[in-house]
Amino acid sequence: MRAREAHWGTVVLTGATSGIGEATARRLAGRADELIVQGPEPEDEVAGVLAGIRASGSAHVRYLSVDFTSLTAVAEAARAVREAVSTVDLLINDAGVPGAPERLVTADGFERTLQVNALAPALFTRLLAPSLAEGARIVNVGSSAHRVADLDLADPDLVAGYTPVTAYSRAKLALVTWSSLLAKEFGSEPVTVVALCPGLNDTPLSTAMAGPIGGPPTVGAEHVLFAAAADVPSGSYLEGDQVVPTSAASRDPRNRRRLAELYLERLPRFASYRPGRRTGSTS
């Protein structure tokens, strides 16, 4: 298995203003014609980050300021992308938050970690699906932490038994499980779905949960780019740039069915949202 030295037309990358996402964006600036990056901050607060990304390559860089704790904002952002570009060749879902010290619920009514790390990328991807080019790839940045979690979808928002580690690992389990469900849904269509663990990286997210651990974010970025170009089947999950099985919980038919039902219960009302104005900047 090897990854080709790829170049893409249009790339959309979430979670691009810090950590692995920022490191990935800097590399993609030299390997894409059009690069749309998302972060939760107002554009003026990340002007330096965006300048660094733009200076790293010749890609035309657009910024979307979108807070994934609002699924209405996620839906509006997806439509802004579809208005800005005709097709998307590579979508990387990297946006994520650590489990908060105490349980937080978004204005949408969902536990924050699950919403940002799992529900939001599913909605964003669903709304961008019509714009995916033939041969497009979706890369979902998961974590080996999914292996220590159980979905327990009787209590998806962790009303009982909340801990930061439980919230984070279960949200990543939902993301990894959804990734394989998405690959199955695309079936024979010319779209590839790949999930990966980027390894231990010293990022704001990991520091918030476990202190400074692992290597620099550039290491994780290389794993992400490998997953974006590797010659692997759709539905693959990578750790250390190798295809490995996901956890038993992610493969359990009952878990997979109930997760699909949860998404169908929670996301359609946002998918049908019609924005009054564009979210963020696409300049």
C-alpha positions in Angstrom: 0.0 0.0 0.0 1.4 3.4 -0.9 0.1 7.0 -1.2 0.7 8.8 -4.4 2.0 12.4 -4.4 -1.5 13.8 -5.1 -2.6 17.2 -6.2 -6.3 18.2 -5.9 -8.5 20.8 -7.5 -10.7 21.8 -4.7 -10.2 20.7 -1.1 -12.4 21.4 1.9 -10.8 21.0 5.4 -12.5 21.5 8.7 -10.7 22.3 12.0 -7.9 24.1 10.1 -7.0 26.9 12.5 -5.0 24.9 15.0 -3.2 21.6 15.7 -3.2 18.9 13.0 -5.8 20.8 10.9 -3.5 23.8 10.6 -0.5 21.7 9.8 -2.5 19.8 7.2 -3.8 23.1 5.7 -0.2 24.4 5.3 0.7 21.3 3.3 -2.5 21.3 1.2 -1.8 24.9 0.2 0.9 23.5 -2.1 -1.1 20.6 -3.3 -4.5 22.1 -4.2 -5.8 24.8 -6.5 -8.7 25.8 -4.2 -8.5 25.3 -0.5 -11.5 26.1 1.7 -10.7 25.9 5.4 -13.0 26.1 8.4 -12.5 27.2 12.0 -14.8 28.4 14.8 -13.0 31.7 15.2 -14.0 35.0 13.5 -11.7 35.6 10.6 -9.8 38.5 12.2 -8.8 36.4 15.1 -7.0 33.9 12.9 -5.6 36.3 10.3 -2.1 35.2 11.2 -2.9 31.5 10.8 -4.6 32.2 7.4 -1.6 34.3 6.3 0.7 31.4 7.2 -1.5 28.9 5.2 -1.6 31.2 2.2 2.2 31.7 2.3 2.7 27.9 2.2 1.6 27.4 -1.4 -0.2 28.8 -4.4 -3.7 27.6 -3.5 -6.5 30.1 -3.4 -7.5 29.9 0.3 -11.0 30.8 1.5 -12.0 30.8 5.1 -15.3 29.7 6.7 -15.9 30.9 10.2 -18.3 28.2 11.5 -19.0 27.1 15.0 -20.0 23.4 14.9 -22.0 23.8 18.1 -24.7 25.2 15.8 -25.9 22.7 13.3 -27.8 25.5 11.6 -24.5 27.2 11.0 -23.0 23.9 9.7 -25.9 23.6 7.2 -25.4 27.2 6.1 -21.7 26.7 5.7 -22.1 23.7 3.5 -24.4 25.7 1.2 -21.8 28.5 1.1 -19.2 26.0 -0.1 -21.6 24.7 -2.8 -22.2 28.3 -3.9 -18.4 29.1 -4.0 -17.2 26.1 -6.0 -18.7 23.7 -8.5 -17.1 20.5 -7.3 -15.1 19.2 -4.3 -12.3 16.7 -4.9 -11.3 16.1 -1.2 -13.2 16.7 2.0 -11.3 16.3 5.3 -13.4 16.2 8.4 -10.8 17.2 11.1 -12.8 19.6 13.3 -13.1 18.3 16.9 -13.2 19.3 20.5 -12.0 17.6 23.7 -14.4 16.4 26.2 -15.2 19.3 28.5 -14.4 19.0 32.2 -18.1 19.2 32.8 -20.9 18.1 30.5 -22.0 20.8 28.1 -25.2 20.8 26.0 -25.4 22.9 22.8 -28.2 25.2 21.9 -29.4 22.4 19.6 -29.9 20.2 22.7 -27.1 17.7 22.2 -24.0 16.9 24.2 -21.3 19.2 22.8 -18.5 16.6 22.2 -20.9 14.3 20.2 -22.3 17.2 18.2 -19.0 18.8 17.2 -17.0 15.6 16.6 -19.7 13.4 15.1 -23.0 15.0 14.2 -21.6 18.1 12.6 -19.3 16.3 10.2 -22.1 14.0 9.2 -24.4 16.9 8.4 -21.7 18.9 6.6 -20.7 15.9 4.5 -24.4 15.0 3.7 -25.0 18.6 2.4 -21.7 18.6 0.4 -22.4 15.2 -1.2 -24.1 16.6 -4.3 -20.9 18.6 -5.0 -18.4 15.7 -4.7 -16.5 15.2 -7.9 -16.1 11.8 -9.6 -13.3 10.1 -7.8 -13.6 12.4 -4.7 -12.4 11.2 -1.3 -13.8 11.9 2.2 -11.3 11.6 5.0 -12.6 11.4 8.6 -10.0 12.0 11.3 -10.9 9.6 14.1 -8.9 8.3 16.9 -7.7 5.0 18.4 -9.6 6.2 21.5 -12.7 4.8 19.8 -11.5 1.4 20.9 -12.2 2.1 24.6 -15.7 3.3 24.1 -19.2 1.9 23.8 -22.0 3.8 22.0 -24.7 3.2 24.7 -27.2 4.9 22.5 -29.9 4.6 25.1 -28.2 7.7 26.5 -26.4 9.4 23.6 -26.0 12.7 25.4 -24.4 11.2 28.5 -27.0 12.5 30.9 -25.6 9.8 33.2 -22.0 8.9 33.7 -20.4 11.8 31.9 -16.6 12.1 31.9 -14.4 14.0 29.4 -12.7 10.8 28.3 -16.0 9.0 27.8 -17.5 11.9 25.8 -14.5 12.1 23.5 -13.9 8.4 22.9 -17.6 7.8 22.3 -17.8 10.7 19.9 -14.8 9.3 18.0 -16.5 5.8 18.0 -19.6 7.4 16.4 -17.4 9.1 13.8 -15.5 5.9 12.9 -18.7 3.9 12.8 -20.5 6.5 10.6 -17.5 6.6 8.3 -17.9 2.9 7.4 -21.7 3.3 7.1 -21.1 6.2 4.7 -18.7 4.1 2.6 -21.4 1.4 2.4 -24.0 4.0 1.4 -21.9 5.3 -1.5 -21.5 1.7 -2.6 -20.4 1.6 -6.2 -20.4 5.4 -6.7 -16.9 6.8 -7.5 -16.4 8.3 -4.0 -14.0 6.8 -1.5 -14.4 7.2 2.3 -11.4 6.6 4.6 -11.0 7.2 8.4 -7.8 7.3 10.3 -6.2 7.8 13.7 -3.5 10.5 13.3 -1.5 9.2 16.3 -0.5 11.1 19.4 0.2 14.7 18.6 0.9 17.6 20.9 -2.1 19.8 20.0 -4.5 22.1 21.9 -7.0 19.3 21.9 -4.7 16.6 23.4 -3.2 19.1 25.8 -6.7 20.0 27.1 -7.4 16.3 27.9 -4.0 14.8 28.8 -1.3 17.5 28.8 1.5 17.8 26.3 1.9 14.4 24.7 3.1 13.0 21.4 4.9 14.5 18.5 4.3 17.7 16.6 1.1 18.3 14.7 3.1 17.9 11.5 3.3 14.2 12.1 -0.5 13.9 12.4 -0.8 16.0 9.2 1.3 13.5 7.3 -1.0 10.7 8.4 -4.0 12.7 7.2 -2.4 13.4 3.8 -1.4 9.7 3.5 -5.1 8.7 4.1 -6.1 11.3 1.5 -4.1 9.7 -1.3 -3.5 6.1 -0.2 -4.6 3.3 -2.5 -7.0 1.6 -0.1 -10.6 0.4 -0.4 -13.5 2.7 0.6 -14.4 2.1 4.2 -10.8 1.5 5.3 -9.6 2.7 8.7 -5.9 3.5 9.1 -3.6 3.5 12.1 0.1 4.1 11.5 -0.7 4.3 7.8 -1.9 0.7 7.8 -5.4 -0.6 7.2 -6.5 -2.2 10.5 -9.9 -3.4 11.8 -12.0 -1.0 13.9 -13.3 -1.9 17.3 -15.8 -4.6 17.8 -18.3 -2.0 19.0 -18.1 -0.1 15.7 -18.7 -3.3 13.8 -21.6 -4.5 15.9 -24.8 -4.6 13.7 -27.0 -3.3 16.5 -24.8 -0.4 17.2 -24.5 0.5 13.5 -28.3 0.3 13.1 -29.0 2.4 16.2 -26.4 5.0 15.2 -28.0 5.4 11.8 -31.3 5.8 13.5 -29.9 8.5 15.8 -28.5 10.5 12.8 -31.9 10.2 11.0 -33.6 11.4 14.1 -31.4 14.4 14.7 -30.0 15.7 11.4 -32.8 16.0 8.8 -34.4 19.2 10.3 -31.0 20.9 9.9 -30.4 19.5 6.4 -33.6 21.2 5.2 -32.6 24.5 6.7 -32.6 27.4 4.2 -30.1 30.1 5.2 -31.0 33.8 5.2 -27.3 34.8 4.8 -24.0 33.2 4.2 -22.0 32.1 7.2 -18.4 33.4 7.5 -16.2 34.5 4.6 -15.4 32.8 1.4 -13.1 35.5 0.1 
